[in-house]
Amino acid sequence: MRELRIVIVEPMYQINMGYIARVSKNFGVRELSLVRPRCNYRGKDAIKYSKHARDLLTNARVFRSISQATKGTFVVGTTALWRKTGEGFHNVYAVDKLAGMVRRNKIGSVSLLIGRDDTGLTKEELADCDASIFIEASEEYPSLNISHALGIMLFALSPLLKRTSMNRIEARPEELGRIKRLFSMLISKRKDIRDKKAVAMAFSHIVDRSNPTSKEIGALAVALSPKRKR
């Protein structure tokens, strides 16, 4: 994903703005966009609760409309009440499906539209979005604070955002592909294995579920690689 915009519609409380800035910076977001803010987003409480993300508040961009703030991007609306998205429930996703939807559709630039502190996004605003997401919280009290909800959404998108230190040690897709090919080559020479395809598939599933590091894949590659003739 080339770009992720965090767009907050009519923010009302300085404390929430501070927390939004902080959690945004936690996930590598470099800029905040505000639509018609109702509070002093650079105020004392906003700065206090932003901790080391004060720069996101200082440099926040302000827009008169959602369309201006999200121009040129795929707009993802957020709601605690997914039924607000319309009678057809068109393009509504649970938050854990968000990254897969973005990747599957090869979407380069995304605006994550965060609703008002008190009332969220309207039905009309959600209808104008390209997609909508919701967090599967308790039915008794599904509405999260917008800063908390944003943290969950950014975590859901983290596979597409700036790689963390843990991501850097995880095996890359090409490394996983190589170890699977080596395993398939190894069992192809085994006459005692009848269903080689099923065995290779089982190995592939185990590798994918185990989330191995590059170092672990390298160690397996040494064991599975054919011996070189001297």
TIFIKE-73838 format. One record per residue (C-alpha): x, y, z; residue in three letters. Coordinates in nm, 4 decimals, decimal comma, padded with zeros to 6 digits. Example, Ala and Ser with C-alpha at 12.3 -4.5 7.8 and 13.67 -1.06 7.14 Angstrom:
       c1       c2       c3 rest
  01,2300 -00,4500  00,7800  Ala
  01,3670 -00,1060  00,7140  Ser
***
This chain:
       c1       c2       c3 rest
  00,0000  00,0000  00,0000  Met
  00,1562  00,3269 -00,1142  Arg
 -00,0454  00,5618  00,1059  Glu
 -00,2734  00,5490  00,4091  Leu
 -00,4644  00,8608  00,5095  Arg
 -00,6277  00,8874  00,8496  Ile
 -00,9260  01,1208  00,8072  Val
 -01,1118  01,2268  01,1224  Ile
 -01,4534  01,3832  01,0719  Val
 -01,5452  01,6734  01,3018  Glu
 -01,3358  01,5695  01,6033  Pro
 -01,4877  01,6993  01,9257  Met
 -01,2460  01,6246  02,2114  Tyr
 -00,8819  01,7230  02,2523  Gln
 -00,8013  01,4088  02,4508  Ile
 -00,9216  01,1867  02,1666  Asn
 -00,7126  01,3857  01,9205  Met
 -00,4089  01,3298  02,1387  Gly
 -00,4681  00,9562  02,1561  Tyr
 -00,5380  00,9387  01,7818  Ile
 -00,2072  01,1090  01,7074  Ala
 -00,0227  00,8747  01,9418  Arg
 -00,1656  00,5493  01,8067  Val
 -00,1248  00,6722  01,4489  Ser
  00,2443  00,7323  01,5042  Lys
  00,2763  00,3903  01,6690  Asn
  00,1909  00,2408  01,3288  Phe
  00,4018  00,4732  01,1165  Gly
  00,1301  00,7137  01,0008  Val
  00,2937  01,0420  00,8991  Arg
 -00,0017  01,2756  00,8586  Glu
 -00,3525  01,3328  00,9906  Leu
 -00,6371  01,4892  00,7941  Ser
 -00,9224  01,6616  00,9767  Leu
 -01,2634  01,7545  00,8393  Val
 -01,4222  02,0567  01,0092  Arg
 -01,2677  02,0040  01,3572  Pro
 -01,4881  02,1095  01,6497  Arg
 -01,2040  02,1308  01,9016  Cys
 -00,8622  02,2888  01,9241  Asn
 -00,6668  01,9902  01,7973  Tyr
 -00,3430  02,1650  01,8939  Arg
 -00,4692  02,2482  02,2426  Gly
 -00,3087  02,1694  02,5773  Lys
 -00,4889  01,8364  02,6359  Asp
 -00,4387  01,7209  02,2768  Ala
 -00,0643  01,7817  02,3033  Ile
 -00,0483  01,6234  02,6495  Lys
 -00,2080  01,2949  02,5438  Tyr
 -00,0268  01,2716  02,2110  Ser
  00,3038  01,2085  02,3946  Lys
  00,5723  01,1907  02,1231  His
  00,3276  01,2396  01,8344  Ala
  00,2846  01,6136  01,8760  Arg
  00,4121  01,6701  01,5217  Asp
  00,1071  01,4917  01,3775  Leu
 -00,1178  01,7472  01,5465  Leu
  00,1014  02,0422  01,4575  Thr
  00,1121  01,9430  01,0910  Asn
 -00,2448  01,8105  01,0577  Ala
 -00,4242  01,9162  00,7391  Arg
 -00,7742  02,0631  00,7674  Val
 -01,0416  02,0213  00,4988  Phe
 -01,3919  02,1557  00,4500  Arg
 -01,5361  01,8274  00,3242  Ser
 -01,4783  01,4528  00,3295  Ile
 -01,4502  01,4462 -00,0482  Ser
 -01,1631  01,6954 -00,0387  Gln
 -00,9790  01,5052  00,2343  Ala
 -01,0122  01,1684  00,0605  Thr
 -00,9666  01,2750 -00,3019  Lys
 -00,7870  01,0184 -00,5172  Gly
 -00,8073  00,7373 -00,2622  Thr
 -01,0150  00,4268 -00,1895  Phe
 -01,2363  00,5387  00,0996  Val
 -01,3036  00,2963  00,3853  Val
 -01,5734  00,4128  00,6256  Gly
 -01,5816  00,2904  00,9843  Thr
 -01,8862  00,2187  01,1971  Thr
 -01,9820  00,0350  01,5140  Ala
 -02,3290 -00,0235  01,3703  Leu
 -02,2799 -00,2093  01,0430  Trp
 -02,6523 -00,1938  00,9636  Arg
 -02,6062  00,1799  00,9034  Lys
 -02,4246  00,0975  00,5799  Thr
 -02,7542  00,0515  00,3958  Gly
 -03,0172 -00,2040  00,3144  Glu
 -02,7921 -00,3983  00,0804  Gly
 -02,4982 -00,4031  00,3216  Phe
 -02,2771 -00,3467  00,0176  His
 -01,9039 -00,3922  00,0659  Asn
 -01,9163 -00,4310  00,4453  Val
 -01,6252 -00,6106  00,6097  Tyr
 -01,5297 -00,7139  00,9613  Ala
 -01,2050 -00,5410  01,0561  Val
 -00,9962 -00,8605  01,0375  Asp
 -01,0828 -00,8849  00,6650  Lys
 -00,9603 -00,5320  00,5908  Leu
 -00,5998 -00,6055  00,4910  Ala
 -00,7064 -00,8978  00,2723  Gly
 -00,9622 -00,6824  00,0930  Met
 -00,7039 -00,4109  00,0225  Val
 -00,4446 -00,6623 -00,0955  Arg
 -00,6897 -00,8658 -00,3043  Arg
 -00,8111 -00,5596 -00,4903  Asn
 -00,4571 -00,4200 -00,5293  Lys
 -00,5571 -00,0879 -00,3757  Ile
 -00,2659  00,1554 -00,3590  Gly
 -00,4033  00,4520 -00,1631  Ser
 -00,6561  00,4204  00,1200  Val
 -00,8385  00,6786  00,3317  Ser
 -00,9535  00,5387  00,6659  Leu
 -01,2529  00,7534  00,7554  Leu
 -01,3039  00,7931  01,1313  Ile
 -01,6456  00,9212  01,2394  Gly
 -01,7405  01,1781  01,4999  Arg
 -01,6638  01,1150  01,8682  Asp
 -02,0326  01,1288  01,9576  Asp
 -02,2340  01,0112  01,6547  Thr
 -01,9909  00,8474  01,4132  Gly
 -02,0509  00,8674  01,0383  Leu
 -02,3989  00,9188  00,8964  Thr
 -02,5748  00,6678  00,6715  Lys
 -02,5227  00,9018  00,3796  Glu
 -02,1504  00,9348  00,4473  Glu
 -02,1110  00,5579  00,4724  Leu
 -02,3057  00,5134  00,1487  Ala
 -02,0526  00,7363 -00,0264  Asp
 -01,7594  00,5194  00,0878  Cys
 -01,6068  00,2526 -00,1361  Asp
 -01,6238  00,0050  00,1528  Ala
 -01,7122 -00,0002  00,5225  Ser
 -01,5642 -00,1895  00,8161  Ile
 -01,6798 -00,2640  01,1681  Phe
 -01,5234 -00,4159  01,4807  Ile
 -01,7015 -00,7216  01,6152  Glu
 -01,7463 -00,5988  01,9726  Ala
 -02,0067 -00,6878  02,2347  Ser
 -02,3658 -00,6557  02,1151  Glu
 -02,4504 -00,4955  02,4503  Glu
 -02,2024 -00,2120  02,3931  Tyr
 -02,0455 -00,2181  02,0443  Pro
 -01,9327  00,1462  02,0226  Ser
 -01,5630  00,1925  02,0922  Leu
 -01,3852  00,5184  02,1597  Asn
 -01,2625  00,6389  01,8201  Ile
 -00,8962  00,6325  01,9243  Ser
 -00,9273  00,2731  02,0505  His
 -01,1087  00,1707  01,7333  Ala
 -00,8387  00,3317  01,5207  Leu
 -00,5711  00,1316  01,7013  Gly
 -00,7507 -00,1939  01,6191  Ile
 -00,7943 -00,0912  01,2562  Met
 -00,4296  00,0062  01,2166  Leu
 -00,3255 -00,3250  01,3688  Phe
 -00,5475 -00,5007  01,1143  Ala
 -00,3706 -00,3084  00,8371  Leu
 -00,0221 -00,3578  00,9827  Ser
  00,0771 -00,6284  00,7292  Pro
  00,0491 -00,3583  00,4607  Leu
  00,2154 -00,0794  00,6582  Leu
  00,5789 -00,0088  00,7420  Lys
  00,7506 -00,3318  00,8430  Arg
  00,8347 -00,3683  01,2121  Thr
  01,1464 -00,5260  01,3587  Ser
  00,9594 -00,8574  01,3904  Met
  00,8476 -00,8392  01,0268  Asn
  01,2086 -00,8020  00,9180  Arg
  01,3118 -01,1359  01,0660  Ile
  01,0107 -01,3223  00,9303  Glu
  01,0745 -01,5335  00,6218  Ala
  00,9887 -01,3592  00,2970  Arg
  00,7376 -01,5156  00,0538  Pro
  01,0159 -01,6119 -00,1879  Glu
  01,1977 -01,7948  00,0935  Glu
  00,8824 -01,9864  00,1832  Leu
  00,8332 -02,0751 -00,1827  Gly
  01,1893 -02,2063 -00,2100  Arg
  01,1601 -02,4335  00,0955  Ile
  00,8325 -02,5751 -00,0373  Lys
  00,9940 -02,6493 -00,3757  Arg
  01,2895 -02,8196 -00,2072  Leu
  01,0536 -03,0376 -00,0053  Phe
  00,8548 -03,1308 -00,3174  Ser
  01,1774 -03,2256 -00,4991  Met
  01,2818 -03,4394 -00,2032  Leu
  00,9606 -03,6419 -00,1823  Ile
  00,9380 -03,6755 -00,5619  Ser
  01,2230 -03,9282 -00,5373  Lys
  01,0518 -04,1327 -00,2670  Arg
  00,8808 -04,4339 -00,4210  Lys
  00,7189 -04,5276 -00,0903  Asp
  00,5084 -04,2087 -00,0855  Ile
  00,2026 -04,2633 -00,3022  Arg
  00,0182 -03,9323 -00,2761  Asp
  00,3084 -03,6909 -00,3090  Lys
  00,0788 -03,3980 -00,3822  Lys
 -00,1074 -03,4404 -00,0522  Ala
  00,2179 -03,4661  00,1435  Val
  00,3580 -03,1549 -00,0247  Ala
  00,0350 -02,9660  00,0512  Met
  00,0474 -03,0723  00,4170  Ala
  00,4048 -02,9439  00,4436  Phe
  00,3047 -02,6166  00,2784  Ser
  00,0181 -02,5637  00,5257  His
  00,2446 -02,6361  00,8232  Ile
  00,5048 -02,3874  00,7003  Val
  00,2421 -02,1164  00,6475  Asp
  00,0896 -02,1656  00,9935  Arg
  00,4223 -02,1713  01,1757  Ser
  00,5272 -01,8195  01,0654  Asn
  00,8993 -01,9147  01,0449  Pro
  01,1902 -01,6720  01,0492  Thr
  01,4390 -01,6349  00,7641  Ser
  01,7013 -01,8070  00,9787  Lys
  01,4757 -02,1082  01,0418  Glu
  01,3960 -02,1395  00,6713  Ile
  01,7677 -02,1198  00,5935  Gly
  01,8403 -02,4040  00,8352  Ala
  01,5691 -02,6197  00,6763  Leu
  01,7004 -02,5390  00,3288  Ala
  02,0414 -02,6808  00,4208  Val
  01,8789 -03,0072  00,5304  Ala
  01,6488 -03,0366  00,2292  Leu
  01,8902 -02,9286 -00,0431  Ser
  02,0375 -03,2129 -00,2519  Pro
  02,3949 -03,3033 -00,1688  Lys
  02,6532 -03,1686 -00,4073  Arg
  02,8791 -03,4212 -00,5718  Lys
  03,2464 -03,3730 -00,4983  Arg
***
